[in-house]
Amino acid sequence: MKATLMLGATALTTIAGSAHADLAATFGYTDMGANWDSVSSQLVLGAAEEGNLSTSGDLTNYFGEGLPSTALFNSGFADGSTSADSQFEMTLSNITATSADASGTFVITDINGDTLSGSYVGTWTNQFGFGFFDAQITAAAYNDTESGNSIFEGNAGETFAVPTDLLEGGLSVLLQMPEWFDTQDGDFQARTTQLDGILVVVPAPGALALMGLGGVVAGRRRR
């Protein structure tokens, strides 16, 4: 199944504010599970293999020589048979009937435990029965936790050497919302979520002007 990367205007504007940047990575997941705890104001979006949820996704590396390489996470990768996982956790604040602020962290883990992790800040908006989250990834980096490996691997597709650069970028989430975060006793579990992101290196030698990133965003396809 293919999906188009959709980043909110705020996220793209934030990235474009950098004078120069090299495109480092794009990532995306479909059918993630969203779990909301209204007491702690904690929202967790995670890869899931339960009920109607069967998460799939990818992480594409644009850094280095040659063509981009994509680590695929096919449906079923979150069954616990490997270390592969994707978790986005955030704390919500200033919750109103139509919006909420949020900040949090994320960890994308490959089949051998190597990770891409970072932090972000953004805003939720409530429209047409859906929640839209638009955020700036303020800091992110790969972590080569499998000693001597230095390779990021999905459960299918290509692999790529783990970059060492510090990254920033944008994140967007689409969440089904029959009730909003301000609903009393409105906790929910395993709600369907779609998520996409883009990462750049700033500054970088041989920089790519970000006015050209619109075409990359619009044309990204996930297998």
Sequence and secondary structure as in RCSB ss.txt:
>XXXX:A:sequence
MKATLMLGATALTTIAGSAHADLAATFGYTDMGANWDSVSSQLVLGAAEEGNLSTSGDLTNYFGEGLPSTALFNS
GFADGSTSADSQFEMTLSNITATSADASGTFVITDINGDTLSGSYVGTWTNQFGFGFFDAQITAAAYNDTESGNS
IFEGNAGETFAVPTDLLEGGLSVLLQMPEWFDTQDGDFQARTTQLDGILVVVPAPGALALMGLGGVVAGRRRR
>XXXX:A:secstr
   B    HHHHHHHHTSS BEEEEEEEEEEEEEEEETTTTEEEEE  EETTEE EEEEEE  SSSS EEEEE T
TTTSSSSS EEEEEEEEES  SSEEEEEEEEEEE TTS EEEEEEEEEEEEETTEEEEEEEEEEEEEE  STTT 
EEE SEE EEE     EEEEEEEEEE SS TTSTT  EEEEEEEEEEEEEESS TT B GGGHHHHHHH B  
